[in-house]
Amino acid sequence: MKLLKIAAAVEAVTVCLLFLNLFTVHWPAVSSALGPTHGTAYLVTIVTTLATAGASVRAKLLAFVPAVGGYLVLRELSARKR
């Protein structure tokens, strides 16, 4: 669960920074650094969710939502624990 929290945070922060870069200075070096980082966090979110025991089909599908999928999965998993 800790890995999913970290991946969700990294995924959300990097996509915000990518958009900020795109809409302001548009430095290719920033995109080159943040793009793969965001992609990796996105994939880690998906793989971690799919590997989580007890994750519902809904949670597994939510993992595929770009940028906020990790947070949606965390919300779904915590709602199922209640």
N, C-alpha and C positions, 0 to 999 in steps of 0.2 A: 504494500500500500504506500510505503514511503517513496518508492521509486516512481509510482504513478503520480504522486503529488509533485515531486520534483520535475518530472517530464511535463506535466500539465502547466506548471509555472513557466518553465523554459519555453514551451511551445507558445504560450500567450504573450510573454514578454518579447520574444524574438519576432513574432509577427507584427506586434505594435511598432517595434523598432524598424522593421523592414518597411512598413507603410510610412513611418515618419521620414525615413531616408528617401523614399520614393517621392513623397509630396514636398520635400524641402530641397536638400542639396543634391540628392541622387548620386552619391559617390559609389562607383563600382566596387571599390574595395570593401565597403561596408556590406553591400549585397553579397559579395563573394564570401565574406566571413559568416554573416548571419543566415544566409540561405541554407547552407548545409547543416548548420546547427539547428535551425527550425525543422528541417526535414528529418533529421535524426530524432529530435524530440517527438515529432509527430509519429514516426514509426515505433519508437519506444512506447508511446502511449497505446498504440494499437496492439502491439505484441503483448504488453503487460496486461492489458484488459482481456485479451483472448486467453491468456494463461491463468487469469485469476479464477480460482475455484469459486463456484457459486455465482459468477457473473451472469446476469440474465441476458437473453437475446437482445433486449432493448439496450442494455449497457454496452454490449459488443458492437451494436450498430452505431451508437452514439460516439464511440471511439473514432469513427471514420469522419466525423464532422471536423473540418479544418479549423485551426486556431483555438477553438474553445471546447473541443471534444473531450479533452482530458478533464476539464472542470465539470462537464456534463456527466461524465462517467463517475467521477467522485461523488457528485450529488446523487446520482442513481444508486450507487453502492451504499451510501450512508442512509438513504431512505429505506432501502431494503433491510438494513440492520435494525431499524426501529420496530 
